[in-house]
Amino acid sequence: MREIEGVKQMKFGGSNAVKSGIHFNKASIHKLLHLTPQQILSSAPYFQKKNSENRGSCQIDLLIHTTMDLFFLCEIKSGELDKKVIAQIKQKMDRLKLPARMALRPVLIHLADIPPSLLSEYRRFFHLTVAFQQLLH
């Protein structure tokens, strides 16, 4: 698996059980995205430092790069979900420096329920929303 230019792989500590659980259950996420192991070039947490060539730093819980030049930006949320979540993801998408030919799709992995008032907005924005419980099967 190769790294994206200018983006460094992060390692999770044991303090965040939800994110650590995702780190070890990536195969379930890949399956929900209908990705085969042969299609995945890299799948790991990433951190991009601010420099003169990008729009700022960003931390991505799980960034999956496929052979189809498609990236899945997976955001893991353990707390309450609100409208700010979409704004935060849009900011990360804007800051992440990728080659021009690449496509980027947001994925939400969440522990709390999505409020009914935001369900349609979340469905329009996210390529996929995954309840954390789905990853335990």
C-alpha positions as CSV (number, residue, x, y, z in Angstrom):
1,M,0.0,0.0,0.0
2,R,1.4,3.4,-1.0
3,E,1.0,6.7,0.7
4,I,-0.5,9.8,-0.8
5,E,2.1,12.5,-1.5
6,G,2.2,14.9,1.4
7,V,-0.1,12.9,3.6
8,K,1.3,10.9,6.5
9,Q,-0.2,7.8,8.1
10,M,-1.3,8.1,11.7
11,K,-1.3,5.5,14.4
12,F,-4.1,5.4,17.0
13,G,-3.4,5.0,20.6
14,G,-5.5,2.7,22.8
15,S,-7.3,5.6,24.5
16,N,-10.2,5.9,21.9
17,A,-12.0,2.6,21.9
18,V,-14.4,3.5,19.0
19,K,-11.6,4.6,16.6
20,S,-9.3,1.8,17.7
21,G,-12.2,-0.6,17.0
22,I,-12.5,0.8,13.5
23,H,-8.8,0.5,12.9
24,F,-9.0,-3.2,13.5
25,N,-12.3,-3.7,11.7
26,K,-11.5,-2.1,8.3
27,A,-12.5,-5.3,6.5
28,S,-16.1,-4.7,7.5
29,I,-16.0,-1.1,6.2
30,H,-14.5,-2.3,2.9
31,K,-17.2,-4.9,2.6
32,L,-20.0,-2.3,3.2
33,L,-18.4,-0.1,0.5
34,H,-18.3,-3.2,-1.8
35,L,-14.6,-3.0,-2.1
36,T,-12.4,-6.1,-2.7
37,P,-8.9,-6.4,-1.3
38,Q,-7.6,-6.1,-4.9
39,Q,-9.3,-2.7,-5.3
40,I,-7.7,-1.1,-2.2
41,L,-4.3,0.6,-2.6
42,S,-4.3,2.0,1.0
43,S,-6.7,2.1,4.0
44,A,-5.4,3.9,7.0
45,P,-5.8,7.0,9.2
46,Y,-4.1,10.0,7.8
47,F,-2.9,13.4,8.9
48,Q,-2.0,16.3,6.5
49,K,0.2,19.1,7.9
50,K,-0.4,22.6,6.7
51,N,2.2,23.8,4.1
52,S,2.5,26.1,1.2
53,E,1.1,23.5,-1.2
54,N,-2.2,22.7,0.5
55,R,-5.2,24.5,2.1
56,G,-4.4,23.5,5.7
57,S,-4.0,20.6,8.1
58,C,-6.6,17.9,8.5
59,Q,-6.9,14.7,10.4
60,I,-8.8,11.9,8.7
61,D,-10.0,8.9,10.8
62,L,-9.8,6.5,7.8
63,L,-8.9,7.3,4.2
64,I,-9.4,4.5,1.7
65,H,-7.7,4.9,-1.7
66,T,-8.9,2.5,-4.5
67,T,-7.5,1.4,-7.8
68,M,-10.3,3.4,-9.5
69,D,-8.7,6.7,-8.3
70,L,-11.5,7.0,-5.7
71,F,-11.0,8.0,-2.1
72,F,-13.4,7.4,0.7
73,L,-13.0,9.9,3.6
74,C,-14.4,8.0,6.6
75,E,-15.3,10.2,9.6
76,I,-15.9,8.4,12.9
77,K,-18.3,10.2,15.3
78,S,-19.0,8.8,18.8
79,G,-20.9,11.8,20.1
80,E,-24.1,13.6,19.2
81,L,-24.7,14.2,15.5
82,D,-25.7,17.7,14.2
83,K,-25.4,20.0,11.2
84,K,-21.8,20.8,12.2
85,V,-20.7,17.3,11.2
86,I,-21.3,18.0,7.5
87,A,-19.5,21.4,7.7
88,Q,-16.5,19.7,9.4
89,I,-16.3,17.0,6.7
90,K,-16.7,19.6,3.9
91,Q,-13.8,21.5,5.4
92,K,-11.6,18.4,5.5
93,M,-12.5,17.6,1.9
94,D,-11.6,21.1,0.9
95,R,-8.2,20.9,2.7
96,L,-7.2,17.5,1.6
97,K,-4.7,17.7,-1.2
98,L,-5.3,15.0,-3.8
99,P,-4.4,14.8,-7.5
100,A,-6.9,16.5,-9.7
101,R,-8.2,13.3,-11.3
102,M,-9.2,11.8,-8.0
103,A,-12.8,11.6,-6.7
104,L,-13.5,11.9,-3.0
105,R,-16.6,10.4,-1.2
106,P,-17.5,11.1,2.4
107,V,-18.5,8.2,4.7
108,L,-19.9,8.6,8.2
109,I,-19.4,5.9,10.9
110,H,-21.4,6.8,13.9
111,L,-22.2,5.6,17.4
112,A,-25.2,7.9,18.1
113,D,-28.4,7.8,16.1
114,I,-28.8,10.3,13.3
115,P,-31.6,12.7,14.4
116,P,-34.7,12.3,12.2
117,S,-34.6,16.0,11.3
118,L,-31.2,15.6,9.7
119,L,-31.6,12.1,8.1
120,S,-32.4,13.3,4.6
121,E,-29.5,15.9,4.6
122,Y,-27.1,13.2,5.8
123,R,-28.3,10.8,3.1
124,R,-27.8,13.4,0.4
125,F,-24.3,14.4,1.6
126,F,-22.7,11.1,2.7
127,H,-21.9,8.3,0.2
128,L,-22.6,5.9,3.1
129,T,-23.6,6.2,6.7
130,V,-22.7,3.2,8.9
131,A,-23.9,2.7,12.5
132,F,-21.0,1.4,14.6
133,Q,-23.2,-1.6,15.5
134,Q,-23.1,-2.8,11.9
135,L,-19.3,-3.3,12.2
136,L,-19.8,-5.7,15.1
137,H,-21.4,-8.4,13.0
